Amino acid sequence: MTASEADVIVIGGGIMGATTAFFLSRRGRSVLLLERGQTGQQASGVNFGGIRRQGRALSQLAMANRALATWRQAAEWLGEDIEFLPSGHTRVCYHPHDAAYFETYAKEARAFDLELEVLQGEAVFRRFPFLGREVLAASISPLDGHANPRLAAPAFGRAAARMGAQVLENVEIVRVEKEGGGFRVESADGVVYRAAQLVICAGAWADRLSAQFGEPVPLAARGPQMAVTEPVPYVFRSSMGVYTSIKEESVYFRQIPRGNIVLGGGPAGPADADTQRASVLPLNTVRQLAQFRRLVPALAPLHVIRVWSGVESYLPDSEPVIGPSSKQPGLFYAFGFSGSGFQIGPGVGETLAELVDTGSTSIPLETFSISRFAAQPAVPSECGTS
C-alpha cells in the first residue's frame, strides 16, 4: 500500500525531528514527519528541560547559540507557551581541579560567544547563600534557562503541520532503502512512503535504520533518573547543577514558577529500546536526594511526589551524529545526543533544514559525522544499557 509522497521524510518526532520539520516547512519544502508513538513521547519529553549552553563541548556551541535564538522566539513562532524561562544556568563544583576548569572553559567559550561569570570562594555564597559550604566555585551563564520538555516537541510539530507538513503518529518504520533517485520508507503496517530526501532522527532506534544503509553505530540506551518535589515558594530562579567527574555527584535541579523543583542527574538507570521502557531505580533516587541535600541543605525536608524516566540514546564519545550520510546522497542523521540534546535541538533542526534545502551550512559538522564509526563494530542498543 502506498501513502503520500513528499520532498523530505523525517523519521522521529522528538525535538530533533519536530524542529527539522518545522524549519523545512518554513523553507517551503513538503515534509512527512513520521513518529512511532506520540510526538515528543520519548527522550525529548522526559528530560530535565535544561536550556544549557555552558558545559557543552566547544564543537557544539555554534549550534547551541543558534538553538537559543529559537528558544527566545518560540512563543511567537509557535503561537503557544512552552514555558521557556531565560532564568540563567549555574554550574558549581566541589573539587579544586574543577574550579580551575571553570576558568579555562570560560576563556575558551568566549570565542564562541558564550559569556560566563566565574565566582570563587565567598563570592559564591554572597550570590547563592543557600548553597552547601562544600561548594568551591560557580560558573554562571545568565542567558540560559529552561523550558517544559513535555510541551516543546509537540508544539514544534503542530506548528510544522500548520505550515503544511504531514505529521503522522503511531507509525513504526521498519524498512528504509534507496530507490531510484529517492528513498522508500516502509512501516510495520506495510504502508510505503517516498521522498527525494530522508532525515533519520529516531533517537535510541536510529541505529536500526542507519544500519540498513551500511552505517551501523554503537548506540546504547539509558534512562535518566528524574524526580519532582512538592511545590514550595518560588525562590530558585537559576537552573543549577554540579560539575564533577564523579557520576554520583553530578546532580542538577530547577524550580518552576508553580513551585515544584525538578531534580535529575547521577547514574543512569536501565532502558530497553525493544520494549520502549526505562526505569527509575529507587536506590538512585535515594542517593540523588543525598546529593541534593549536600548541594542545597534547605532541600532536606522536601517530599518527592513523582519519579520518571525515558529511553535516551548514548554514543561512546558523547558526541552526537549530525549531518549527511557518508554513503547515500540525500540521507541525513541527527541522533545519539547522550542525554544533552534538548537545548540544542532547535539548532540541530535549523541546521539540518538548511543543509537539506541548500546542500550546505555554515555550522561545522565534521566532528559529528557518522563516518567516525565506520571501523568500529556496532553494539546493539539493548545490550548497552546501564
N, C-alpha and C positions, 0 to 999 in steps of 0.2 A: 504494500500500500504506500502511495506517495503523498506526502504533505506538501506544504508550500515551500517555495524556494526564496532565497534572499541573497543579497550581496555578501553578507557575513553571517556565519553561525558562531555564537558564543556559547560554549558549554560550561555551565556553572553559574548559579545565581547568587553567589556571595558578593562581598564588597568589590572584588576584582572584576567579576563578570558583569555585575549590575552597572558599575561605573563605566566599564568599557562600552557596554550597550548604550548607555546614556550619552557618552561623548561621540560615539559613532553616529547616533541619531542626530545629534546637534550638527554633525557634518553632512547630514543629508543622506547617509547610507541606509539601505534597508537591512534590518537586523532581525535575526531569530535568536532569542535568548532561551536556552533550554536548561531547566533545573530539575534534578532528580526528585526533589522534595518540594519544600516551600522556599521561596526566595529569602535568603539570609538565615536559613534554619540551622546551618552547621556552624563552623568556626566563626563566621562573620557575625553571628547573632548571640554568641555565648561568651565572647571575650570580655576583657576588662573595660574596653571603651576608651582607652587612653589615646589622646591625640598628642603623641610624644615624638618630637624630632630628636631631642638630645639623647645621647647614648646609642644612637644608630651608627652603623658603620659609615664612614665618610662617603663611601661609594653610593650610599642610599640617600644622601641629604638633598641632592638636586631634585629627586622625585618627591621627597618628603616636603620640601618647600612648595613644590607645585601642588601637592595634596592640600597643604594648609590653606592655600589660596582658595581652593574649592570648599573646604570646610567653612571658611568665613562667609562664602556666598551661598551656602547650601540652602538656607531657609528661603532666600529669594528665588533661586533656581528651581527648587523642588516644590515650592508652594506649601510647605509643611515644616513643622518644627521637629528636628531630630535631636534636640537638646544639646547642641554644641555650645560649650561654655569655654571661652578662652581665658580660663582662670589661672593659667600657669601650671608648670610641671617642675617639681623639685626632686632631685636625687640626693640622698645622703649616704654617708659611709661610716664604717667603724674602724677601718684599718689605715695606718699611715700611708701605705703604698697606694691605696685607693684615693686618698686625699690628694696625693701628688698627681695622680692620673687626672683628677678633675681639672687641675690647672693646665695640664698638657692638652687634654681634649678640647677645652675651651679655646685655646690658641689655635688648634688645628681647625676647629669648626667655624671659626670666624671667616676663614677663606671661603666657606660655603654659605655665608650669610646667616649663620646661626650665632646670635649673641647670647652668651651665658654670663651670669654673675656667680662667682665662686666666693663662698664665705668659709672662714676657718675659725675654730675655737669659739670664744664667747660671742662673736658676731652672729654665729648660727642661732644661739639661744635668745639673743636680742630680737631676731626676726621671727624665730619659731620657739617661743618659750615652752611649748608643750612637748618638745622632743626629749627623749631619754638622754641622760648625760653620757652615754657611751658614744654618741654621735660626734665625729671629729670635724666633718666638713659638709657643706651643702653646695649643690650646683643648681642654679635656678634658671629656667627658661620661661620668661614671662609671657610669651605669645602662644605657648602650647596650652593644652587643656584636656577636655574630654567630651564625649558625646554618648548617646544611647545606642549601643550596638543592635538592640532589638528593633530599632526603627530605621537605621541608616540604609542598609542594602535594599529592603523593600521599598523605601521611598525613592531611591535612585531607579529601581526597576519600574515603579509606577510612572515616574517622570519620563523614562525612555518610552514606555508604552504610549503616553500622551503625544509623543513626537512621532509615533508610527511604528515603533518596534513591536514585534510579536513576542510576548513573554509567556512561555508555556511552562507550567509547573507540573510536577509528578510525571516527568519524562526521563526515564533512566536510559542513558546511552550505553550501548554495549559494543558497538562496532563503528569504527571510523576508518576511512580509507580515501586515497586519492582516486579520483575518477575523471578521466579526461583532463580538462583544464581546471577542474574544481575539486570539491570534496563531497563525499557521500557519507552521511551520518545515519545510523540505524538505531532505533530504540528497542527496548526489551519487548515492546508490543508489536514489533515488526514495521513500525512506521519509518519511512525514509525521508530524510531532509537533505537538501542540496544547497551548496553555496560556492561562490568562487573563492572565498577565503574562510579560514577556520581559526578560532581562538579558543584554546583549552584553558579554562580557569577552574578546574574541578577539584581543587583542594587535595584532600587525602586520597582521592580516587584518580588524580590526574596521571599517575604513573601507569595505570592500566590502559590509558588511552595513548599516552606518548609511546609506550612500548609497541603499539600496533604500527607505529611509523619507524620502528627500529631505533628508538631513543629511550631506552629504559633508564630509570633513575633510582637511587637507593632511598626511597621515600619511607619515612616512618610515621605512624600515627600515635599521638599522645593526647592526653586530656588535661586541660587547665583545671586547677583546683580553685573554684570560685565560691564566695560566700557573701552574704549581705546581712547587716545588723538591723535591729530595730531602729526606728527614727529617733534622733536626738537633735538638739538645737544646731542649726547650720553654722558651723564655725571654721571648718577646714575648707578654704577656698581652693588651694592648690592641690592637684594630684601629687602624690608623694610615694617614692619607692626607695628601696635600699640597693645600692650598687655594691656587689661583692662577688667574689669567685666561689664563695661557699653557698651552694644552692639553697640550703635550708634558711639562710639569712635573707634571701632575695625576695622579700615580700613588698607589696605595694597596696595603696588604698586611695580612694577618692570619695568625697561626700557629695551627694546630690542635694539640690535645694529643698527637697521634701524631707531631708534629714537623715535618710539611710546612708550607711557607709558601706561601700562595695570593697571587698577585700580579695586579693589574689596573690599568686606567687608561690615560691617554694617548689619542691619536686613535683613533677607532673604525675598524673595518675594514668591508669590503663585506658586504652582506647582501641577499638576494633573497627577497621574500615568495612569489613564484611557485614557486621551486624548494625553498623552505623550508631554504635553506642559507646559512651565513655562514662567513667565513674569518678566520684569523689571518694577518696579513702578517708574514713573517719580519723585515722591517725594523722594524716596530712593536715586536716583541719585543726586538730588539737595543737600540732606543732606550729602551724601558721599563727594561731592565736597567741601562743607564747612569744613569737617573734614580733607580733603587733604590739604586745604589751611592753616589750623591750624598746620598740621604736617610739610608741606614744603610751606612757603608763596610764594615762587617763582613760584609755580604751578598755581597761581591765573589766569594768562592771558590765559591759555591753553584752547583749544576747544575740547570737546568730539565729536568724529566723528562716534562712533558706540557703542551701548549697546547690551547686550545679556544675556541669562540665560539658564538653563537646569534643568533636573529633577534629584535631588540628594536625597539620602536616609539617614534618620537620625534615631537613636535609643535613648531612654530616657537617658541612661547613657553615651552617646557619645563614647562608645567603640564599635568596630565592632564585627560582628560574623565571626570568622575564625576557621576552623578546622572540625573535624568529627561530624557527626550526633550523637545525644545521643540515637537514636532509630534504625537506619539502618546501619549495617556494609557496607562499600563501598561507603557511601554517605558523601560528604564534602561540606562545605559552605565558602563563602567569600563575605560579603555584609554589608551594614549599616555603612559606614565609615564617616558619619556625616560631610561631606564637607572637609575632610582632607585625602583622600585616594590616591591622585595622586602620591605623593613621595614614599609612602610605597608600592605601587602596585607591582613593580618587586620583592620586598622582600616577599610579600604575595604569588606571583606566584611561586617563587622558593621554598618556604616553603611548599606550598600545593603539588607541584610536588614531593618533597622529601617524604612527608607524604603518598601520594597516591602510590608512587612507592615502598617504603620500609616499610611502616607501622609505621614509627616513624620520629621524627625531634628533633633536639637539641634546637629549639626555643620554649620557654614556651608558651602554648596556653590556659591554664586553664582560664585566665581572659576573653577570647573571646568565651567561649563555649556557644552554643545556649541553653544549658540546664538552663542557668540563667533566662530564660523567661518562664520556664515550668509552674510556678504557677501564671503567670500573664495573664490577658485577652489581646488578640491582638486587636489593634486599626487599622482599615483599613486605608491604606495609603492615600486614597482620603479624609479622614476625618481629617487627621493630618497636613494639610498644613498650612503655615503661611506666 
